Amino acid sequence: MKSIIIASLLIAPLALTSCTRTEKNVTLGAATGAVVGGVVTGRTSGVVAGAVIGGVTMALVSKSKKRSGYCVYRDRRGRLHEARCR
């Protein structure tokens, strides 16, 4: 079990290297929310609720920092472009 946790901690940062700043913020918010939800409630449902609340909150905060009404999209080739939010 320890080896799985250690491997996850070593691989997780690599998975985030190609993410946009918004995607990283959402991931951080979801992870933080999951930890807080698990510690506060001690139940799996608390972990899930915390992850959802943290992820959504960070998505909204990240979105409001940029131009109003615009979102950053990634195409099939990994290129980023900014356009009106859908």
N, C-alpha and C positions, 0 to 999 in steps of 0.2 A: 504494500500500500504506500509506503514511504517513497518508493521509486517512482510510482505513478504521479504522486504529488510533486516531487522534484522535477520530473520530466515536464509536467504541465507548466510549472513556474518558469522553466527555461525556454519552452516553446512559445508561450503566450506572447511575450514581447515581439517575437519574430512575426507573428500573425498580424500585429498591429502596425507594422512598418509601412505597409502600402495603403493604410487608411487615411482618409481626410481628417482634418481637425475635428469636424463635427462627429464623425464616426468614432473617433477616439474618445471624445467627451461622452457620447452615449454609452460606450462600453464601460468607461470609468464610473459613470453614474449608476449603471445597472449592477456592476460588481459591488460598489459601495452600498447600494440599496439592499442587495441580497445579504451582505454581511450584517448590516444593521438590522434588517428584518429578522434574520436568523437569531441574532443575539437577543433582541428584544422579546421575540415571541417563543423562540425555542422550537418552532414547528416548521415543517416544509412549506406550508401555505404562507407563512410569514416571509420566508426566503423568496418565494415566487412573487408575492405582492411587493416586497421591497425592491426587487429587481425591476419589475414593471414600472413602479413609481419613479425610481431613480433614473431609468432609461428615458422615460417620457419627459421628465423634468429637464434633464440635460439636453434633450433634443430641442425642447422649446427655448431654453436659455441660449443654446448655440445658434439657433435660427434667428433669434432676435438681435444678435450682435452684427449680423451682416445687413446688406441692403434690404430694406423693407419690401416684402413681396417676392424676393428672389431666393432661389435654392441652388445648391451645387449638385450637379448630376454627373455620374460616371457612365461613359459609353462602354460598348463591348470590348474596346481595345484598351480600356483603363484611363482614357483621357477625361479630364474634368472640364465641364463647361457650366456656366451660370445662365439660368433662364427663369422666367416667371414660375412660381410654385404652382403645382397642379391642384 
